[in-house]
Amino acid sequence: MAEGPAGLTVRRLAELSGTSASAVYSLFGDKWGLVEAMFNEGFRRLSQRFAELRPTSDPAADLLALGQAFRAGALANPHLYDLMFGCPFPEFHPAEPNATAALGTFTALVAGVQRCLDAGLLGGGDAMQLALFLFGQVHGLTGLELNGWLGPREQADRLWDLAMRVTFEGLRAEAPGSRASRPQRRGERVGRRTARRP
């Protein structure tokens, strides 16, 4: 629907689907049953995107790939993204099993962060804390892009690359033995490692 989740009504959906409101009610019970189904579908699609990513020997690249998959899902389904992570319906509270399933997608991010910690590529906290921080970064960038603040796609790509590189390198600086964590000697050039894009 062009109006987004806030414009959703059972009657409107029935009209767009070429069916009757009673048929929609028989499937979903009421408007909130329909909203819950859409909420679940959004997270099902996100889970599928994550599942399609195959682990490589580069944990950093794999972690960045999760962020790009999250971004791609939001750009492909902005209204679902709003329902999943925004608050278009303040009255809507997903049932506990469905909320738990939604949080399940977060475990993929935690696992990706843990792989980077195990490889000595990140430092400064445990996997859950770092995953929450990274989610905040990606969620913020996604919201800005969806609202047009990052400009055309090519410019948005550059800003995403910059933000992810700076964020990752900042976290990597806390890792034991990281070059970035050592004082720089005079004349020494600090190398920059850029994780490859998926």
Backbone as CSV, one residue per row, in Angstrom:
resi,resn,N_x,N_y,N_z,CA_x,CA_y,CA_z,C_x,C_y,C_z
1,MET,0.839,-1.191,0.000,0.000,0.000,0.000,0.877,1.244,0.000
2,ALA,0.578,2.163,-0.895,1.384,3.365,-1.023,1.340,4.216,0.239
3,GLU,0.245,4.125,1.004,0.105,4.952,2.205,0.920,4.412,3.365
4,GLY,1.433,3.191,3.259,2.188,2.598,4.347,1.286,1.942,5.367
5,PRO,1.880,1.373,6.427,1.090,0.661,7.433,0.000,1.508,8.064
6,ALA,0.274,2.800,8.262,-0.711,3.651,8.934,-1.997,3.786,8.126
7,GLY,-1.926,3.542,6.815,-3.115,3.643,5.980,-3.847,2.332,5.818
8,LEU,-3.433,1.326,6.574,-4.016,-0.005,6.436,-5.388,-0.098,7.090
9,THR,-6.357,-0.581,6.356,-7.647,-0.971,6.903,-8.038,-2.281,6.229
10,VAL,-8.852,-3.062,6.881,-9.284,-4.326,6.299,-10.038,-4.075,4.999
11,ARG,-10.886,-3.065,4.990,-11.658,-2.760,3.785,-10.737,-2.374,2.627
12,ARG,-9.719,-1.545,2.934,-8.791,-1.116,1.890,-8.008,-2.296,1.347
13,LEU,-7.543,-3.169,2.224,-6.801,-4.344,1.785,-7.678,-5.242,0.924
14,ALA,-8.935,-5.409,1.315,-9.857,-6.243,0.545,-10.040,-5.690,-0.858
15,GLU,-10.146,-4.358,-0.958,-10.309,-3.732,-2.269,-9.083,-3.976,-3.138
16,LEU,-7.896,-3.802,-2.565,-6.663,-3.989,-3.327,-6.451,-5.443,-3.730
17,SER,-6.965,-6.356,-2.900,-6.770,-7.786,-3.159,-7.873,-8.374,-4.028
18,GLY,-8.903,-7.574,-4.308,-10.003,-8.083,-5.107,-10.855,-9.098,-4.386
19,THR,-10.957,-8.945,-3.073,-11.769,-9.874,-2.295,-12.686,-9.066,-1.373
20,SER,-13.324,-9.746,-0.453,-14.253,-9.068,0.448,-13.633,-8.890,1.825
21,ALA,-14.152,-7.905,2.550,-13.674,-7.687,3.908,-13.932,-8.914,4.775
22,SER,-15.047,-9.587,4.547,-15.363,-10.781,5.344,-14.341,-11.882,5.107
23,ALA,-13.840,-11.973,3.875,-12.822,-12.988,3.597,-11.535,-12.677,4.348
24,VAL,-11.169,-11.406,4.407,-9.970,-11.003,5.145,-10.156,-11.291,6.631
25,TYR,-11.348,-10.961,7.150,-11.619,-11.231,8.565,-11.563,-12.722,8.869
26,SER,-12.008,-13.548,7.934,-11.996,-14.993,8.177,-10.580,-15.533,8.241
27,LEU,-9.657,-14.879,7.529,-8.265,-15.329,7.536,-7.495,-14.821,8.748
28,PHE,-7.724,-13.560,9.122,-6.886,-12.929,10.133,-7.623,-12.567,11.419
29,GLY,-8.932,-12.693,11.443,-9.689,-12.401,12.650,-10.099,-10.954,12.755
30,ASP,-9.125,-10.046,12.745,-9.403,-8.619,12.793,-8.189,-7.872,12.252
31,LYS,-8.236,-6.556,12.343,-7.129,-5.744,11.818,-5.817,-6.111,12.480
32,TRP,-5.834,-6.374,13.786,-4.580,-6.649,14.491,-4.031,-8.017,14.135
33,GLY,-4.914,-8.930,13.782,-4.424,-10.209,13.272,-3.712,-10.034,11.949
34,LEU,-4.227,-9.132,11.125,-3.588,-8.828,9.847,-2.242,-8.147,10.065
35,VAL,-2.209,-7.199,10.984,-0.948,-6.507,11.281,0.090,-7.493,11.796
36,GLU,-0.353,-8.415,12.650,0.575,-9.421,13.186,1.133,-10.303,12.070
37,ALA,0.288,-10.654,11.118,0.748,-11.474,9.993,1.783,-10.723,9.167
38,MET,1.567,-9.433,8.967,2.531,-8.626,8.220,3.845,-8.500,8.994
39,PHE,3.749,-8.308,10.293,4.929,-8.236,11.158,5.747,-9.519,11.041
40,ASN,5.068,-10.654,11.120,5.757,-11.941,11.015,6.383,-12.129,9.637
41,GLU,5.679,-11.693,8.595,6.201,-11.834,7.240,7.467,-11.006,7.055
42,GLY,7.498,-9.832,7.642,8.690,-9.007,7.540,9.900,-9.688,8.135
43,PHE,9.743,-10.282,9.296,10.872,-10.964,9.928,11.194,-12.291,9.248
44,ARG,10.187,-12.919,8.656,10.473,-14.133,7.887,11.371,-13.795,6.704
45,ARG,11.080,-12.703,6.035,11.894,-12.294,4.885,13.307,-11.914,5.323
46,LEU,13.406,-11.223,6.449,14.734,-10.858,6.946,15.536,-12.101,7.315
47,SER,14.883,-13.055,7.981,15.556,-14.310,8.335,16.034,-15.046,7.090
48,GLN,15.218,-15.016,6.052,15.591,-15.681,4.814,16.811,-15.022,4.188
49,ARG,16.853,-13.694,4.193,18.019,-12.989,3.648,19.284,-13.367,4.407
50,PHE,19.178,-13.415,5.720,20.338,-13.782,6.523,20.759,-15.229,6.249
51,ALA,19.771,-16.112,6.118,20.074,-17.531,5.901,20.749,-17.765,4.558
52,GLU,20.493,-16.889,3.587,21.085,-17.052,2.265,22.558,-16.666,2.230
53,LEU,23.037,-15.986,3.283,24.444,-15.622,3.352,25.259,-16.822,3.812
54,ARG,26.253,-17.180,3.055,27.090,-18.320,3.402,28.370,-17.830,4.082
55,PRO,28.701,-18.386,5.253,29.923,-17.956,5.950,31.166,-18.171,5.086
56,THR,32.091,-17.227,5.173,33.364,-17.335,4.472,34.477,-17.407,5.511
57,SER,35.699,-17.337,5.050,36.842,-17.345,5.965,37.131,-15.954,6.517
58,ASP,36.340,-14.968,6.130,36.540,-13.583,6.560,35.371,-13.139,7.435
59,PRO,35.491,-13.261,8.769,34.378,-12.887,9.655,33.961,-11.426,9.529
60,ALA,34.926,-10.548,9.261,34.596,-9.129,9.141,33.703,-8.881,7.927
61,ALA,34.064,-9.475,6.796,33.252,-9.320,5.590,31.867,-9.921,5.791
62,ASP,31.805,-11.044,6.493,30.509,-11.677,6.749,29.627,-10.797,7.628
63,LEU,30.238,-10.123,8.595,29.477,-9.236,9.469,28.935,-8.046,8.681
64,LEU,29.762,-7.484,7.811,29.301,-6.382,6.975,28.211,-6.835,6.010
65,ALA,28.299,-8.089,5.561,27.274,-8.620,4.659,25.914,-8.666,5.348
66,LEU,25.892,-8.958,6.643,24.632,-8.936,7.388,24.025,-7.532,7.363
67,GLY,24.870,-6.533,7.563,24.377,-5.158,7.526,23.808,-4.784,6.177
68,GLN,24.488,-5.222,5.111,23.991,-4.920,3.772,22.702,-5.684,3.469
69,ALA,22.569,-6.900,3.998,21.330,-7.657,3.814,20.176,-6.979,4.542
70,PHE,20.447,-6.459,5.717,19.438,-5.719,6.479,18.993,-4.490,5.687
71,ARG,19.959,-3.765,5.154,19.666,-2.575,4.361,18.843,-2.935,3.123
72,ALA,19.257,-3.977,2.416,18.558,-4.384,1.194,17.108,-4.755,1.484
73,GLY,16.890,-5.450,2.596,15.525,-5.820,2.955,14.658,-4.608,3.230
74,ALA,15.232,-3.612,3.899,14.479,-2.396,4.197,14.145,-1.624,2.934
75,LEU,15.103,-1.529,2.017,14.865,-0.793,0.778,13.837,-1.506,-0.094
76,ALA,13.838,-2.836,-0.045,12.886,-3.599,-0.854,11.482,-3.554,-0.278
77,ASN,11.369,-3.421,1.054,10.056,-3.451,1.713,9.986,-2.365,2.793
78,PRO,9.997,-1.095,2.398,10.051,-0.028,3.400,8.855,-0.001,4.355
79,HIS,7.661,-0.388,3.873,6.501,-0.362,4.759,6.563,-1.478,5.795
80,LEU,7.044,-2.647,5.371,7.242,-3.726,6.338,8.308,-3.337,7.357
81,TYR,9.356,-2.690,6.878,10.422,-2.256,7.778,9.867,-1.295,8.831
82,ASP,9.007,-0.397,8.404,8.388,0.541,9.336,7.572,-0.197,10.386
83,LEU,6.864,-1.230,9.963,6.061,-2.015,10.902,6.953,-2.805,11.856
84,MET,8.061,-3.336,11.343,8.961,-4.161,12.152,9.736,-3.341,13.185
85,PHE,10.213,-2.164,12.780,11.135,-1.420,13.629,10.656,-0.016,13.988
86,GLY,9.554,0.405,13.400,8.985,1.692,13.760,7.814,1.505,14.706
87,CYS,6.917,2.466,14.692,5.745,2.360,15.561,4.529,2.977,14.875
88,PRO,4.157,2.433,13.693,3.005,3.002,12.993,1.689,2.737,13.711
89,PHE,1.673,1.685,14.539,0.473,1.349,15.314,0.854,1.273,16.796
90,PRO,0.752,2.355,17.540,1.123,2.316,18.957,0.347,1.261,19.740
91,GLU,-0.840,0.891,19.237,-1.662,-0.089,19.963,-1.213,-1.520,19.713
92,PHE,-0.336,-1.718,18.722,0.040,-3.073,18.335,1.172,-3.588,19.218
93,HIS,0.953,-4.773,19.783,1.983,-5.456,20.567,1.990,-6.917,20.116
94,PRO,3.051,-7.343,19.413,3.065,-8.716,18.901,2.982,-9.730,20.024
95,ALA,2.324,-10.846,19.727,2.236,-11.927,20.708,3.638,-12.405,21.054
96,GLU,3.810,-12.912,22.258,5.155,-13.270,22.733,5.885,-14.245,21.812
97,PRO,5.255,-15.321,21.335,5.998,-16.226,20.428,6.492,-15.521,19.174
98,ASN,5.673,-14.608,18.633,6.080,-13.891,17.435,7.168,-12.872,17.741
99,ALA,7.087,-12.228,18.892,8.137,-11.298,19.288,9.450,-12.045,19.486
100,THR,9.367,-13.241,20.053,10.565,-14.054,20.253,11.176,-14.451,18.914
101,ALA,10.320,-14.804,17.959,10.809,-15.165,16.627,11.475,-13.965,15.962
102,ALA,10.913,-12.773,16.170,11.514,-11.566,15.606,12.890,-11.325,16.200
103,LEU,13.007,-11.481,17.508,14.301,-11.299,18.152,15.304,-12.363,17.701
104,GLY,14.794,-13.466,17.182,15.678,-14.525,16.707,16.591,-14.056,15.593
105,THR,16.134,-13.074,14.789,17.001,-12.577,13.726,18.225,-11.866,14.302
106,PHE,18.087,-11.368,15.513,19.201,-10.680,16.161,20.328,-11.653,16.492
107,THR,19.989,-12.927,16.680,21.021,-13.900,17.030,22.036,-14.071,15.903
108,ALA,21.616,-13.845,14.668,22.559,-13.933,13.550,23.622,-12.846,13.670
109,LEU,23.202,-11.661,14.087,24.155,-10.572,14.280,25.084,-10.868,15.449
110,VAL,24.523,-11.356,16.553,25.356,-11.688,17.714,26.388,-12.744,17.336
111,ALA,25.959,-13.751,16.571,26.888,-14.804,16.145,27.984,-14.241,15.250
112,GLY,27.619,-13.315,14.359,28.614,-12.702,13.492,29.634,-11.894,14.274
113,VAL,29.157,-11.163,15.275,30.064,-10.398,16.136,30.969,-11.339,16.919
114,GLN,30.411,-12.439,17.416,31.210,-13.386,18.187,32.339,-13.978,17.347
115,ARG,32.070,-14.253,16.064,33.114,-14.764,15.180,34.255,-13.746,15.064
116,CYS,33.904,-12.464,14.968,34.935,-11.432,14.887,35.711,-11.314,16.192
117,LEU,35.025,-11.448,17.321,35.711,-11.436,18.611,36.664,-12.619,18.721
118,ASP,36.196,-13.791,18.322,37.025,-14.995,18.405,38.265,-14.881,17.519
119,ALA,38.126,-14.145,16.409,39.256,-13.974,15.489,40.161,-12.809,15.889
120,GLY,39.812,-12.131,16.988,40.630,-11.016,17.449,40.457,-9.757,16.629
121,LEU,39.333,-9.650,15.919,39.113,-8.503,15.048,38.344,-7.377,15.723
122,LEU,37.724,-7.673,16.852,36.957,-6.671,17.584,37.323,-6.734,19.053
123,GLY,37.092,-5.653,19.735,37.298,-5.633,21.175,36.353,-4.625,21.797
124,GLY,36.437,-4.474,23.095,35.665,-3.433,23.751,34.324,-3.839,24.292
125,GLY,34.048,-5.120,24.397,32.767,-5.528,24.960,32.432,-6.957,24.598
126,ASP,31.289,-7.439,25.072,30.889,-8.791,24.705,30.040,-8.743,23.437
127,ALA,29.736,-9.915,22.923,29.059,-10.001,21.634,27.694,-9.323,21.661
128,MET,26.936,-9.483,22.733,25.608,-8.885,22.809,25.682,-7.362,22.796
129,GLN,26.591,-6.802,23.592,26.725,-5.350,23.652,27.134,-4.774,22.300
130,LEU,28.112,-5.410,21.677,28.584,-4.914,20.390,27.514,-5.069,19.317
131,ALA,26.762,-6.162,19.379,25.694,-6.371,18.403,24.621,-5.291,18.537
132,LEU,24.271,-4.929,19.756,23.291,-3.858,19.971,23.808,-2.532,19.411
133,PHE,25.095,-2.276,19.633,25.689,-1.047,19.111,25.655,-1.039,17.583
134,LEU,26.057,-2.141,16.970,26.077,-2.212,15.511,24.666,-2.141,14.933
135,PHE,23.717,-2.782,15.601,22.328,-2.685,15.141,21.864,-1.230,15.158
136,GLY,22.222,-0.504,16.210,21.858,0.899,16.280,22.435,1.694,15.119
137,GLN,23.683,1.401,14.763,24.309,2.094,13.643,23.582,1.802,12.328
138,VAL,23.335,0.524,12.085,22.711,0.118,10.824,21.260,0.597,10.758
139,HIS,20.550,0.476,11.853,19.158,0.923,11.904,19.073,2.426,11.648
140,GLY,19.985,3.175,12.242,19.991,4.609,12.041,20.259,4.992,10.591
141,LEU,21.259,4.360,9.988,21.572,4.637,8.586,20.401,4.259,7.686
142,THR,19.785,3.128,7.989,18.649,2.675,7.177,17.508,3.675,7.240
143,GLY,17.197,4.149,8.442,16.133,5.125,8.578,16.430,6.411,7.821
144,LEU,17.681,6.863,7.886,18.069,8.061,7.147,17.918,7.854,5.642
145,GLU,18.341,6.681,5.182,18.241,6.421,3.742,16.790,6.341,3.283
146,LEU,15.959,5.660,4.050,14.555,5.537,3.669,13.848,6.887,3.632
147,ASN,14.324,7.828,4.429,13.712,9.149,4.458,14.411,10.138,3.528
148,GLY,15.339,9.634,2.705,15.972,10.462,1.692,17.136,11.307,2.142
149,TRP,17.609,11.101,3.387,18.658,11.955,3.916,20.045,11.597,3.401
150,LEU,20.218,10.413,2.816,21.534,10.020,2.315,21.715,10.335,0.835
151,GLY,20.705,10.912,0.218,20.822,11.311,-1.174,20.647,10.160,-2.148
152,PRO,21.104,10.339,-3.394,20.965,9.298,-4.415,21.682,8.012,-3.996
153,ARG,21.327,6.913,-4.659,21.850,5.605,-4.258,23.377,5.566,-4.256
154,GLU,24.007,6.142,-5.269,25.471,6.112,-5.331,26.084,6.836,-4.138
155,GLN,25.510,7.971,-3.777,26.004,8.699,-2.610,25.724,7.919,-1.333
156,ALA,24.545,7.322,-1.251,24.205,6.517,-0.067,25.175,5.352,0.082
157,ASP,25.556,4.720,-1.033,26.519,3.621,-0.974,27.839,4.088,-0.366
158,ARG,28.306,5.262,-0.785,29.578,5.782,-0.267,29.473,6.075,1.228
159,LEU,28.353,6.645,1.631,28.173,6.950,3.048,28.087,5.687,3.890
160,TRP,27.401,4.662,3.360,27.347,3.384,4.065,28.746,2.791,4.210
161,ASP,29.513,2.785,3.121,30.866,2.231,3.174,31.717,2.969,4.200
162,LEU,31.622,4.294,4.184,32.398,5.095,5.128,31.984,4.815,6.563
163,ALA,30.686,4.827,6.817,30.198,4.622,8.179,30.568,3.249,8.707
164,MET,30.403,2.215,7.884,30.724,0.870,8.337,32.219,0.690,8.559
165,ARG,33.035,1.285,7.673,34.481,1.155,7.831,34.953,1.847,9.106
166,VAL,34.482,3.097,9.308,34.896,3.835,10.493,34.425,3.143,11.764
167,THR,33.184,2.665,11.758,32.650,1.964,12.934,33.453,0.714,13.234
168,PHE,33.700,-0.093,12.197,34.422,-1.350,12.405,35.848,-1.087,12.865
169,GLU,36.508,-0.106,12.252,37.892,0.168,12.629,37.974,0.722,14.043
170,GLY,36.953,1.503,14.435,36.940,1.998,15.800,36.812,0.871,16.812
171,LEU,35.963,-0.100,16.528,35.816,-1.254,17.416,37.054,-2.135,17.366
172,ARG,37.661,-2.250,16.189,38.856,-3.085,16.049,40.021,-2.516,16.850
173,ALA,40.011,-1.190,17.028,41.094,-0.551,17.764,41.186,-1.047,19.204
174,GLU,40.052,-1.582,19.717,40.024,-2.083,21.092,40.482,-3.530,21.202
175,ALA,40.672,-4.184,20.057,41.046,-5.598,20.098,42.480,-5.762,20.566
176,PRO,42.766,-6.778,21.414,44.132,-7.015,21.881,45.069,-7.222,20.700
177,GLY,46.196,-6.522,20.737,47.194,-6.710,19.691,46.926,-5.937,18.430
178,SER,45.838,-5.173,18.392,45.525,-4.413,17.192,46.554,-3.325,16.992
179,ARG,46.966,-3.103,15.743,47.879,-2.005,15.436,47.291,-0.685,15.873
180,ALA,45.963,-0.568,15.696,45.320,0.696,16.020,45.344,0.980,17.509
181,SER,45.547,-0.086,18.339,45.557,0.105,19.777,46.937,0.480,20.292
182,ARG,47.987,0.436,19.421,49.337,0.789,19.827,49.622,2.246,19.500
183,PRO,50.431,2.927,20.322,50.822,4.293,19.966,51.563,4.293,18.634
184,GLN,51.337,5.293,17.830,52.000,5.370,16.536,53.381,5.976,16.692
185,ARG,54.381,5.265,16.163,55.735,5.789,16.186,55.888,6.859,15.121
186,ARG,56.821,7.782,15.365,57.068,8.829,14.387,57.500,8.216,13.066
187,GLY,56.850,8.637,12.016,57.194,8.130,10.691,56.500,6.840,10.335
188,GLU,55.804,6.231,11.301,55.110,4.973,11.016,53.743,5.276,10.422
189,ARG,53.425,4.640,9.352,52.121,4.810,8.715,51.192,3.713,9.191
190,VAL,50.082,4.106,9.743,49.118,3.120,10.214,48.342,2.604,9.020
191,GLY,48.407,1.288,8.786,47.705,0.697,7.652,46.215,0.672,7.902
192,ARG,45.490,0.720,6.832,44.027,0.676,6.927,43.547,-0.585,6.261
193,ARG,42.810,-1.372,7.004,42.240,-2.594,6.457,40.774,-2.349,6.180
194,THR,40.384,-2.451,4.952,38.986,-2.263,4.590,38.359,-3.600,4.299
195,ALA,37.349,-3.961,5.089,36.667,-5.239,4.855,35.983,-5.188,3.502
196,ARG,36.141,-6.233,2.729,35.542,-6.260,1.404,34.040,-6.322,1.505
197,ARG,33.373,-5.750,0.526,31.916,-5.817,0.476,31.497,-7.183,-0.010
198,PRO,30.319,-7.639,0.416,29.843,-8.950,-0.033,29.567,-8.933,-1.514
